[in-house]
Amino acid sequence: MEYLGFLPVLLLVGMAAVQLGLIAYTAQQAGTAARAGARSASLDRSAAEGCAQAVSGWLAGRTGCASSFGDDEVTVTADVGIPSVVPFWDFGPAHRTATMPLDR
């Protein structure tokens, strides 16, 4: 009987642990997408395509990239939406930026 009363607390703690793991994984994927997008843009290719190809397939639909060019460098910002395990919680996207020199 005591176990049944404590079960919701255990489920909430378990879901929170899984959610923290998803947040960390999504942040890592956003960094990878930003670097791949910057590398792609520095070689005169599409930064958005480089970003989308660098992330896991189930996160590709949640990925957005924006690039800006300077005199001799390109900066790409990747936004990857964080999936939610806990209902009614929205964590927004993970933002990461990468800068690479232009290859001319």
C-alpha positions as CSV (number, residue, x, y, z in Angstrom):
1,M,0.0,0.0,0.0
2,E,2.8,2.4,0.8
3,Y,4.5,1.5,-2.5
4,L,1.4,2.6,-4.5
5,G,1.4,6.0,-2.8
6,F,5.1,6.5,-3.6
7,L,4.8,5.2,-7.2
8,P,3.8,8.6,-8.7
9,V,6.8,10.3,-7.1
10,L,9.1,7.6,-8.6
11,L,7.5,8.0,-12.1
12,L,8.0,11.8,-11.9
13,V,11.6,11.4,-10.9
14,G,12.2,8.9,-13.7
15,M,10.6,11.1,-16.3
16,A,12.6,14.1,-15.1
17,A,15.8,12.1,-15.5
18,V,14.9,11.1,-19.0
19,Q,14.0,14.7,-19.8
20,L,17.4,15.9,-18.6
21,G,19.1,13.4,-20.8
22,L,17.0,14.6,-23.8
23,I,18.0,18.2,-23.1
24,A,21.7,17.3,-23.0
25,Y,21.5,15.2,-26.1
26,T,19.6,17.9,-28.0
27,A,22.1,20.5,-27.0
28,Q,24.9,18.3,-28.2
29,Q,23.1,17.8,-31.5
30,A,22.6,21.5,-31.9
31,G,26.4,22.0,-31.5
32,T,27.0,19.4,-34.2
33,A,24.5,21.0,-36.5
34,A,26.0,24.4,-36.1
35,R,29.5,23.2,-36.9
36,A,28.4,21.1,-39.9
37,G,26.3,24.1,-41.2
38,A,29.3,26.5,-40.8
39,R,31.6,24.0,-42.5
40,S,29.1,23.6,-45.4
41,A,28.6,27.4,-45.7
42,S,32.3,28.0,-45.7
43,L,32.6,25.7,-48.8
44,D,29.8,27.6,-50.6
45,R,27.1,25.0,-49.9
46,S,23.8,25.3,-48.1
47,A,24.2,25.8,-44.3
48,A,20.6,24.6,-43.7
49,E,21.3,21.4,-45.6
50,G,24.5,20.8,-43.6
51,C,22.6,21.4,-40.4
52,A,19.8,19.0,-41.2
53,Q,22.1,16.2,-42.3
54,A,24.2,16.4,-39.1
55,V,21.5,15.7,-36.6
56,S,19.7,12.5,-35.8
57,G,16.8,11.6,-38.0
58,W,14.2,12.1,-35.4
59,L,15.5,15.6,-34.6
60,A,15.9,16.7,-38.3
61,G,12.4,18.1,-38.5
62,R,13.0,20.2,-35.4
63,T,16.2,21.8,-36.8
64,G,16.6,25.3,-38.1
65,C,19.7,27.2,-39.2
66,A,20.6,30.8,-39.8
67,S,23.9,32.0,-41.3
68,S,25.6,35.3,-41.5
69,F,28.7,36.1,-43.6
70,G,31.5,38.4,-42.5
71,D,34.6,39.5,-44.5
72,D,36.4,36.2,-44.2
73,E,34.2,34.1,-42.0
74,V,30.7,32.6,-41.7
75,T,28.7,32.2,-38.5
76,V,25.9,29.7,-38.3
77,T,23.3,29.4,-35.5
78,A,21.5,26.2,-35.1
79,D,18.2,25.8,-33.2
80,V,17.0,22.3,-32.4
81,G,13.7,21.8,-30.7
82,I,13.9,19.9,-27.4
83,P,11.4,17.0,-27.3
84,S,9.3,16.9,-24.1
85,V,8.7,13.7,-22.1
86,V,6.8,15.5,-19.3
87,P,3.4,16.6,-20.5
88,F,2.6,20.3,-20.7
89,W,6.3,21.3,-20.4
90,D,7.8,23.2,-23.3
91,F,11.6,23.7,-23.1
92,G,12.0,25.6,-26.4
93,P,15.0,25.0,-28.7
94,A,18.6,24.5,-27.9
95,H,20.8,27.3,-29.5
96,R,24.4,26.7,-30.6
97,T,26.6,28.9,-32.8
98,A,29.7,28.1,-34.8
99,T,32.1,30.3,-36.8
100,M,34.4,29.1,-39.5
101,P,36.7,30.8,-42.0
102,L,35.6,31.0,-45.6
103,D,37.4,28.7,-47.9
104,R,38.4,30.9,-50.9
